[in-house]
Each structure stands twice: as structure tokens, then as C-alpha cells.
């Protein structure tokens, strides 16, 4: 029987949690590493899915499906939320068990526990003192990273909280710690994230290779895949911040050198900032001169880069699928014709 799948839980999940927690609390339970990893997936309310960039076209078509059948969507969503609330309540009753494991001898267990606790912001008064205490005495770099990320979700946005996370971003003993602290600041402060955190993320986005091996040592539940994809995800959260133009200009500068697996997502984010967030809609009479200078630069940047393998017939330039959501030409031939309208006026 499955209790969780890609962030979804089922009717049996909440019923099973008390028995699973009893097994976890039993001193005779061997090898709690895999068990706590399993519990973290069940109890985190899909939090492990939150650090992945979701392209605009996916969001666009999801909204279209929701608008096409709003009653069914509301009913399904209500059931989904109820199942998660039931599971969340069952886990919340066992938080004391997890707090004891913050000092477990196994650093992997400590990582997983710190992750799971991030899903309980309503219990921050209970959770923050032991988490901060553990961070100050923790010697394992990867557990420190997990604790920092958890604190990004749980801390209130006070000067003391910002000072704590900024200290690790500016003076962390490793570049990975500095990068993860910048992630935590972004989670905590959102649009008020300081500019130096943006620079830390761009440094990793532009030069990921040195940190990738260390990043892969984090628990997969916090960090999986490519570290520059994670940097791009956090940058995407700041497109309504005062750093919007900085992010757009740096992405334009870096895009020609960006390769797989983040090139498609980078193109998507460029389009999202330059066009979608400005509510731009392509019209049959639109010309290249109707775009503002940054929009023109984004289109030229996307068109100039060759896609691996040439793409497909209807998706043969970077950003095509995203631009199609705003009725732009969906292939390179159509885009080329549109770019040439700059000389037709």
C-alpha cells in the first residue's frame, strides 16, 4: 500500500502515522535512516517538491484546465487539502519524537528531521529554540545546511533572524553553506531579500561545477539534481522584488553560455519576466518595434542560441513553448519573420 506519491497522501496515511511514529520511538528499531527518510516524505506536505523551477507553460495549461472545470477542481482540491490536514495533524502530535532525534548520532537522521520540522510553522515557538541550539553546536556541514533551510521556513522575518542567516551567508565556512544560507534568506524575506543574496545565487548559477559534488551530499529530500537549477529556482522567486532588473540583465548576459539541464528553464524565466509579468499579448498586427528594448533583447538572445538537435517542428527555438502562451509564433520561421518587422517601418 502506498502512503505518499509525489506530494499526495491518501486516506490510509493519517491512520498509519501513529503506528509509524511508535516504531520510530522504539529504541529497538534498527537503522532509522531509511525509516526517517520515508516519514519525512509523508509528513512534509510536499515540501520536497518546492525547490524545483516550474515552467510558465505548465502553470498556464494547469490554470486553463482549472478554469475549464472549476467545480471538479474545487472538489478535488478540497479532498486533497483534507487528506493533508489529517496527516499533518497526526504528525504534529509526534513532534516531540522528532525533536529528540535532532541530536541523533547519525547525521543523515539529523538532516531528515530538520527538513521535516520545516513543515510545521504553526509550532515554531516549540521548534525554533532546539533548531537554533542545534545549529550553533552542529559540526556536520550538511546538517547545518538542512537546519538553515528549515529555519528559512520557520523564523519570523525579524532583524535577529536576518542577522543569523546573513552571518552564515557572509561568513559560512564553505561556499555551500553560504549558498544555502542565501536560499534560506530568500525563503524568509521573499521580495525583501538583500542584493548580496542575489549575487551569491548568480555566482553559483554561473559557476556550478565546483559546488556540484558537495551539493550532491545533501539529503535528496532537500537537494537533488543540479545546483544551478536550484539557484535559478530561488532567483525566479524574486522577479517582483527590487532586484528584478538585475536578475533579467544577468540572465540575458549568461544565457548564451548556459547549457542543459537549465537552458530551457532559463529561457522560460526570461520570457516570464520580460513578457508574461507585464501582461504582454501578441497581436496579429504586432511588430518588433512594439516591444520595449529589454523585450527586444530577450527575443534576440533566445533566437541567437541554437537548440540541441534543432528542437521540434513547433518548438525549435528557446522559449517557444512559453511565448506560445502569449500567442507568439511557435517556430523559428515565425519568430524570424517577426524579428524582421523591425526593418519594415
C-alpha positions in Angstrom: 0.0 0.0 0.0 1.3 3.4 -0.9 1.1 6.2 1.7 2.6 9.0 -0.4 3.3 9.8 -4.1 4.8 13.0 -5.4 3.4 15.1 -2.6 0.0 13.4 -2.4 -1.3 11.4 0.6 -4.2 9.1 0.9 -7.0 8.2 3.4 -4.8 5.5 4.9 -1.9 7.8 5.5 -3.1 9.7 8.6 -4.3 6.4 10.1 -0.9 4.8 9.7 1.1 7.7 11.1 0.6 6.9 14.9 1.9 3.3 14.3 4.9 4.6 12.3 5.8 7.0 15.0 5.6 4.3 17.6 8.1 2.3 15.6 10.3 5.3 15.2 10.3 6.0 19.0 11.1 2.4 19.8 14.8 2.2 20.8 15.0 -1.3 19.3 14.1 -0.1 15.8 17.3 -0.7 13.7 18.6 1.6 11.0 16.3 4.6 11.4 18.0 6.4 8.5 15.7 4.9 5.8 12.7 5.0 8.0 13.0 8.7 8.9 13.5 9.4 5.2 10.2 7.7 4.4 8.5 9.6 7.2 9.9 12.9 6.0 8.3 12.3 2.6 4.9 11.5 4.1 4.9 14.3 6.6 6.3 17.3 4.8 3.1 18.2 2.8 5.0 18.0 -0.5 7.7 20.4 0.7 10.4 18.4 -1.1 8.8 19.4 -4.4 9.1 23.1 -3.6 12.7 23.7 -4.8 12.2 22.9 -8.5 11.5 25.5 -11.1 8.1 25.1 -12.7 7.9 26.4 -16.2 5.3 29.0 -17.2 3.7 26.8 -19.8 3.0 24.1 -17.3 1.3 26.7 -14.9 -0.6 28.2 -17.9 -2.1 25.0 -19.0 -2.9 23.9 -15.5 -4.8 27.2 -15.0 -6.7 26.6 -18.3 -7.7 23.1 -17.1 -8.8 24.6 -13.7 -10.9 27.3 -15.5 -12.5 24.7 -17.8 -13.9 22.7 -14.9 -13.8 24.8 -11.8 -16.3 22.7 -9.8 -14.4 19.5 -10.2 -11.1 21.3 -9.4 -12.6 22.7 -6.2 -13.9 19.3 -5.1 -10.6 17.6 -5.8 -8.6 20.3 -4.1 -10.8 20.2 -1.0 -10.3 16.5 -0.7 -6.5 16.9 -1.2 -6.3 19.6 1.5 -8.4 17.5 3.9 -6.2 14.4 3.5 -3.1 16.6 4.0 -4.5 18.2 7.1 -5.4 14.9 8.6 -1.9 13.6 8.0 -0.3 16.8 9.3 -2.3 16.6 12.5 -1.1 13.1 13.1 2.5 14.1 12.6 2.1 17.2 14.8 1.2 15.0 17.7 4.5 13.3 17.4 6.8 16.4 17.1 8.5 15.6 20.5 9.8 12.3 19.0 11.4 14.2 16.1 12.9 16.8 18.4 14.8 14.1 20.3 16.3 12.9 17.0 17.8 16.4 16.3 20.8 15.1 18.3 20.8 11.6 16.9 24.4 10.3 16.3 23.6 9.7 12.6 24.0 13.0 10.7 21.6 11.7 7.9 18.9 11.3 10.5 19.6 14.9 11.8 19.3 16.2 8.2 16.0 14.5 7.6 14.5 15.6 10.9 15.4 19.2 10.3 13.7 19.0 6.9 10.5 17.5 8.3 10.2 20.2 11.1 10.1 22.9 8.4 6.6 21.7 7.5 5.2 22.9 10.9 5.4 26.7 11.0 2.4 26.8 13.4 4.7 25.1 16.0 7.6 27.5 15.6 7.5 28.6 19.2 8.3 24.9 20.2 10.7 24.2 17.3 12.9 27.2 16.9 14.8 27.1 20.2 16.1 23.5 19.7 16.7 24.1 16.0 18.8 27.2 16.7 20.6 25.4 19.5 21.5 22.5 17.3 22.7 24.8 14.5 25.1 26.5 16.9 26.6 23.3 18.1 26.4 21.3 14.8 29.7 20.4 13.2 28.4 18.5 10.1 28.2 20.8 7.1 25.2 19.1 5.5 23.2 19.0 8.7 24.0 22.7 9.1 22.6 23.2 5.6 19.4 21.4 6.5 19.0 23.4 9.7 19.4 26.7 7.8 16.9 25.7 5.2 14.4 24.7 7.9 14.9 28.0 9.7 14.2 29.9 6.5 10.7 28.4 6.7 10.2 28.8 10.4 11.8 32.0 11.5 9.8 35.2 11.7 11.3 38.0 9.5 12.9 39.9 12.4 16.3 41.7 12.4 17.7 38.9 14.6 16.6 36.2 12.2 18.0 38.1 9.2 21.3 38.6 11.1 21.5 34.9 11.9 21.1 33.7 8.3 23.2 36.6 6.9 26.1 35.5 9.2 26.2 32.1 7.5 25.8 33.6 4.1 28.6 36.1 4.6 30.9 34.1 6.9 30.0 30.4 6.3 33.0 28.1 6.4 32.2 26.7 2.9 30.7 28.1 -0.3 27.9 25.5 0.0 26.9 26.9 3.4 26.9 30.4 2.1 24.7 29.4 -0.9 22.2 27.5 1.3 22.0 30.5 3.7 21.2 32.7 0.7 18.4 30.2 -0.1 17.1 30.4 3.4 17.1 34.3 3.3 15.1 34.2 0.1 12.5 31.9 1.7 12.3 34.1 4.8 12.3 37.6 3.2 10.9 36.9 -0.3 10.8 40.3 -2.1 12.9 41.9 0.7 15.8 39.6 0.1 19.1 41.6 0.2 21.0 42.1 -3.0 24.1 40.3 -1.8 22.0 37.1 -1.6 21.1 37.6 -5.3 24.8 37.8 -6.1 25.6 34.6 -4.2 22.9 32.8 -6.2 24.2 34.2 -9.5 27.8 33.1 -8.7 26.6 29.5 -8.2 24.3 29.7 -11.3 27.3 30.9 -13.5 29.9 28.6 -12.0 28.1 25.4 -10.6 30.8 22.8 -11.2 32.9 23.5 -8.1 29.9 23.1 -5.8 28.0 20.3 -7.5 29.8 17.4 -5.8 29.2 19.0 -2.3 25.6 19.7 -3.2 25.0 16.1 -4.1 25.9 15.1 -0.5 22.8 16.9 0.8 19.8 14.7 1.6 17.9 14.2 -1.7 14.8 15.4 0.1 16.4 18.9 0.3 18.7 19.0 -2.7 18.6 16.8 -5.8 19.6 17.4 -9.4 21.8 20.3 -10.4 22.8 23.1 -8.1 22.4 25.8 -10.7 18.8 24.7 -11.3 18.3 25.3 -7.6 19.9 28.8 -7.9 17.5 29.6 -10.8 14.5 28.5 -8.8 15.3 30.9 -6.0 16.0 33.7 -8.5 12.6 33.0 -10.0 11.0 33.8 -6.6 12.4 37.4 -6.8 11.0 38.7 -10.0 8.7 41.0 -8.2 11.5 42.3 -6.0 13.6 45.4 -6.4 16.2 43.1 -8.0 14.0 42.3 -11.0 16.1 44.3 -13.5 19.3 42.9 -12.1 18.1 39.4 -12.5 16.8 40.0 -16.0 20.0 41.7 -17.2 22.3 39.0 -15.7 20.2 36.2 -17.2 20.4 37.8 -20.6 24.2 38.1 -20.1 24.6 34.5 -19.0 22.1 32.7 -21.3 24.4 32.2 -24.3 26.7 30.1 -22.0 24.0 28.2 -20.1 23.7 24.6 -21.1 21.5 21.7 -20.3 19.7 21.0 -18.0 18.8 24.6 -17.1 18.8 26.2 -20.5 15.1 25.6 -21.1 14.1 26.9 -17.6 16.4 29.9 -18.0 14.7 30.8 -21.3 11.3 30.3 -19.7 12.2 32.7 -16.8 13.5 35.3 -19.3 10.2 35.2 -21.1 8.2 35.3 -17.9 9.9 38.4 -16.6 10.1 40.3 -19.9 6.6 39.5 -21.2 4.3 37.5 -19.1 4.6 39.5 -15.9 4.0 42.7 -18.0 0.7 41.0 -19.3 2.0 41.2 -22.9 -0.2 39.6 -25.5 1.0 39.1 -29.1 -1.4 40.6 -31.7 -1.6 39.8 -35.4 -0.5 43.4 -36.2 2.3 43.4 -33.6 5.8 44.3 -34.8 9.2 44.1 -33.3 9.2 47.8 -32.7 6.2 47.5 -30.4 8.4 45.8 -27.8 10.4 47.7 -25.2 14.2 47.5 -25.5 14.6 44.7 -22.9 11.9 42.6 -24.6 13.7 43.1 -27.9 16.9 42.0 -26.3 15.3 38.9 -24.8 13.9 37.8 -28.1 17.2 38.3 -29.9 19.0 36.5 -27.2 16.7 33.5 -27.4 16.7 33.4 -31.2 20.5 33.6 -31.4 21.1 30.3 -29.4 20.8 27.0 -31.3 18.7 24.3 -29.6 20.3 20.9 -29.2 19.2 18.7 -32.0 17.3 21.6 -33.6 14.3 21.2 -31.4 10.9 20.0 -32.8 8.8 21.5 -35.7 6.7 23.6 -33.3 9.3 24.2 -30.6 12.6 24.9 -32.4 13.8 27.9 -30.5 14.4 28.5 -26.8 11.3 29.9 -25.1 9.0 28.9 -27.9 6.5 27.0 -25.7 6.4 29.8 -23.2 6.0 32.5 -25.8 3.2 30.5 -27.4 1.2 31.0 -24.2 1.1 34.7 -25.2 0.3 33.8 -28.9 3.8 34.4 -30.2 4.9 32.4 -33.3 5.7 28.8 -32.1 8.5 28.1 -34.5 11.8 29.7 -35.6 10.5 30.6 -39.0 7.6 32.6 -37.5 9.9 34.2 -34.9 12.4 35.2 -37.7 9.6 36.8 -39.7 8.6 38.8 -36.6 12.1 39.9 -35.9 12.4 41.2 -39.4 9.4 43.5 -38.9 12.0 45.8 -37.1 13.2 46.9 -40.6 9.7 47.2 -42.1 8.7 50.5 -40.5 
